[in-house]
Amino acid sequence: MNNWQKVYTSLIGHQAEIVKGVLETHGIPAVVMNRKDSSYHFGHFEVLVPADNTIEALKIISDEINFK
């Protein structure tokens, strides 16, 4: 995971999973990292992609994903 970059952060796990799925449909490998503390329930979820795909992933996220 040393060569992976964070491209999305959310407090809601299913939103991070949706972002991961959209990126994967575009051929970009993605993983969701759960950064929530299990005892106190604070933290977030991160979507990571290989560093070489960072710019493309950020463009896809900004163009295709809106949770509002």
C-alpha positions as YAML, in Angstrom:
chain: A
units: angstrom
residues:
- id: 1
  name: MET
  ca: [0.00, 0.00, 0.00]
- id: 2
  name: ASN
  ca: [3.04, 2.27, -0.08]
- id: 3
  name: ASN
  ca: [2.34, 3.35, -3.64]
- id: 4
  name: TRP
  ca: [-1.39, 4.05, -3.20]
- id: 5
  name: GLN
  ca: [-3.03, 7.47, -2.80]
- id: 6
  name: LYS
  ca: [-6.19, 8.54, -1.02]
- id: 7
  name: VAL
  ca: [-8.73, 9.96, -3.47]
- id: 8
  name: TYR
  ca: [-11.90, 10.00, -1.38]
- id: 9
  name: THR
  ca: [-12.89, 10.20, 2.29]
- id: 10
  name: SER
  ca: [-16.34, 9.64, 3.82]
- id: 11
  name: LEU
  ca: [-17.91, 9.12, 7.21]
- id: 12
  name: ILE
  ca: [-20.35, 6.69, 5.56]
- id: 13
  name: GLY
  ca: [-19.04, 3.28, 4.50]
- id: 14
  name: HIS
  ca: [-21.48, 2.61, 1.67]
- id: 15
  name: GLN
  ca: [-20.54, 5.89, -0.03]
- id: 16
  name: ALA
  ca: [-16.90, 4.81, -0.06]
- id: 17
  name: GLU
  ca: [-17.94, 1.43, -1.51]
- id: 18
  name: ILE
  ca: [-19.92, 3.17, -4.27]
- id: 19
  name: VAL
  ca: [-16.89, 5.30, -5.16]
- id: 20
  name: LYS
  ca: [-14.76, 2.15, -5.25]
- id: 21
  name: GLY
  ca: [-17.27, 0.46, -7.56]
- id: 22
  name: VAL
  ca: [-17.42, 3.40, -9.97]
- id: 23
  name: LEU
  ca: [-13.63, 3.56, -10.17]
- id: 24
  name: GLU
  ca: [-13.42, -0.19, -10.80]
- id: 25
  name: THR
  ca: [-15.94, 0.06, -13.66]
- id: 26
  name: HIS
  ca: [-13.48, 2.49, -15.26]
- id: 27
  name: GLY
  ca: [-10.66, -0.02, -14.86]
- id: 28
  name: ILE
  ca: [-9.01, 1.64, -11.87]
- id: 29
  name: PRO
  ca: [-8.12, -0.71, -8.99]
- id: 30
  name: ALA
  ca: [-9.43, 0.67, -5.70]
- id: 31
  name: VAL
  ca: [-9.64, -0.37, -2.06]
- id: 32
  name: VAL
  ca: [-11.63, 0.96, 0.90]
- id: 33
  name: MET
  ca: [-9.74, 1.40, 4.16]
- id: 34
  name: ASN
  ca: [-11.85, 1.48, 7.32]
- id: 35
  name: ARG
  ca: [-10.30, 4.10, 9.59]
- id: 36
  name: LYS
  ca: [-13.15, 3.99, 12.12]
- id: 37
  name: ASP
  ca: [-12.36, 3.16, 15.72]
- id: 38
  name: SER
  ca: [-14.49, 0.17, 16.67]
- id: 39
  name: SER
  ca: [-14.71, 1.12, 20.34]
- id: 40
  name: TYR
  ca: [-15.60, 4.79, 20.10]
- id: 41
  name: HIS
  ca: [-17.13, 4.91, 16.57]
- id: 42
  name: PHE
  ca: [-15.24, 7.92, 15.31]
- id: 43
  name: GLY
  ca: [-13.15, 8.09, 12.17]
- id: 44
  name: HIS
  ca: [-13.79, 7.69, 8.47]
- id: 45
  name: PHE
  ca: [-13.45, 5.50, 5.37]
- id: 46
  name: GLU
  ca: [-10.84, 6.16, 2.69]
- id: 47
  name: VAL
  ca: [-10.75, 5.08, -0.95]
- id: 48
  name: LEU
  ca: [-7.22, 4.43, -2.21]
- id: 49
  name: VAL
  ca: [-5.96, 3.92, -5.76]
- id: 50
  name: PRO
  ca: [-2.51, 3.24, -7.22]
- id: 51
  name: ALA
  ca: [-0.52, 6.48, -7.42]
- id: 52
  name: ASP
  ca: [-0.41, 6.26, -11.23]
- id: 53
  name: ASN
  ca: [-4.22, 6.47, -11.36]
- id: 54
  name: THR
  ca: [-4.72, 9.33, -8.89]
- id: 55
  name: ILE
  ca: [-5.48, 12.14, -11.37]
- id: 56
  name: GLU
  ca: [-7.83, 10.01, -13.46]
- id: 57
  name: ALA
  ca: [-9.64, 8.77, -10.33]
- id: 58
  name: LEU
  ca: [-10.12, 12.30, -8.99]
- id: 59
  name: LYS
  ca: [-11.56, 13.41, -12.34]
- id: 60
  name: ILE
  ca: [-14.00, 10.48, -12.43]
- id: 61
  name: ILE
  ca: [-15.10, 11.18, -8.85]
- id: 62
  name: SER
  ca: [-15.70, 14.88, -9.53]
- id: 63
  name: ASP
  ca: [-17.50, 14.25, -12.84]
- id: 64
  name: GLU
  ca: [-19.66, 11.24, -11.96]
- id: 65
  name: ILE
  ca: [-20.30, 11.08, -8.20]
- id: 66
  name: ASN
  ca: [-22.53, 13.37, -6.18]
- id: 67
  name: PHE
  ca: [-24.12, 12.23, -2.92]
- id: 68
  name: LYS
  ca: [-26.02, 15.46, -2.23]
...
